Amino acid sequence: MYLPRRTSRAATAFRPGKVRIAAAALASAAAVAVLTGCSGFESASDSCSSGEYPVLAVGKAGSACVSDEKEPPAGFARYPEGKVPQQVDDKWDVYWDTHTLDKDGNIIDAPDAG
């Protein structure tokens, strides 16, 4: 003979204590993420996409990305060797915010840098 399994009412009852603990854990995790700015998830961004290289505006601050298959457009030049920014806010990216090249390829202070 088959007898259905009996569950006590206490086993299936709503347990507000466990719900409060779970809600507190979720709220704590959210607060940590907001207060730390998710700093553990930071990653550096490349200056250009794959298949591109960075170029520098001549005579003014600014840069662009050009296809590996093309030469720099008019008004732009390749960065000097060894001084090419690889990632946003790296040493050379910050440096070139206030410097540029003149028409002869000499490094100068960028005239429009703030």
N, C-alpha and C positions, 0 to 999 in steps of 0.2 A: 504494500500500500504506500502511495506517495503522500508525504505530508509536506505542505509548503513551509518554507523556512520562515521562522518568525523573527522579527526584529523588534527589539524593544523601542519604545517611543523615545527613550533617552538617546539611543544611537542615531536616530534620524532627526532629532530636534535641531533647530537653528541654534548655532553657537556664536553669540555676539562677541565673545572674547577673542575668538580666532579671527573673526572678520576685522575687529579693531586692530589686531596685531598686523595683519596683512596690509591694512590701509595705512598704518603708521610706517611700515617698511617702505611702501610705495611712495609715500609723501617724503620720507627721508631721502630716498634715492633721487627723487625729483629735485629736492632742495640742494643736494650736493652737486648735481649736474648744473643747476642754474648758478650757484655761487662760485663754482670753479670755472665756469665758462666752458665746460667740457675740455679743459686743457689737456687731458690725457689723449685726446683724439686729434691733436694738431698734426698736420703734415705739411711739408714744404711744397709749394706749387712750382712747377717748372716755368721758366721764363717764356718758353715757346712750346708748342705742341710737337709731337713727333713728326719728323720730316720738315722742320723749320729751324731757322737760326735767327738769333736776335741781331738787329742792326741799330745804329745810333744816329739820331738826327745831327746834322752838321750845322754848327753855329748856334744851336739852341738846345735846350733840354728836351728830351723825348726819345722814344725808341719804338720799334715795330718788330714784327716777325715776318720773315720772308721764306718762301719755299726753298728747300735745299737745291732745287733745280734752277733757281733764278739768281741774278745779281741784285744788289741793293738798288732800290729805285732812286731817282734823282733827289738830292737833298739828304740822303742817308749814306752811311758807310759802315763797313764791318768794324767791330770793336778791335782795339789793338790786341795782339796776341798775348795771352795770359791775363787779360783784363776783361774777359767776357762773362757777364752775369749768367749763371746757370739756373738759379731759382729766385723767385720773388723775395726781396728783402735780404738777399745774401750780401756779402761784402761789396762786390762790384756793382750790384743793382743799386745799393745805397750810394756808393761813390758817384755813379753816373747821374744821379739825381741833381747834382750840383756842378757837374763837369761835362764837357763835350769836346768835340774836335773842331778845329778851325778848318778852313778850306784846304790848308796844306797838310792836314793830318796831325797837327800838334794838339796836345791836350791843353784845354783852357777852362777857366771858370765859365759855367753856363750863364750867359747874360740875363736870361729870364728866370733863373732859379731863385726861389723865395727864400 
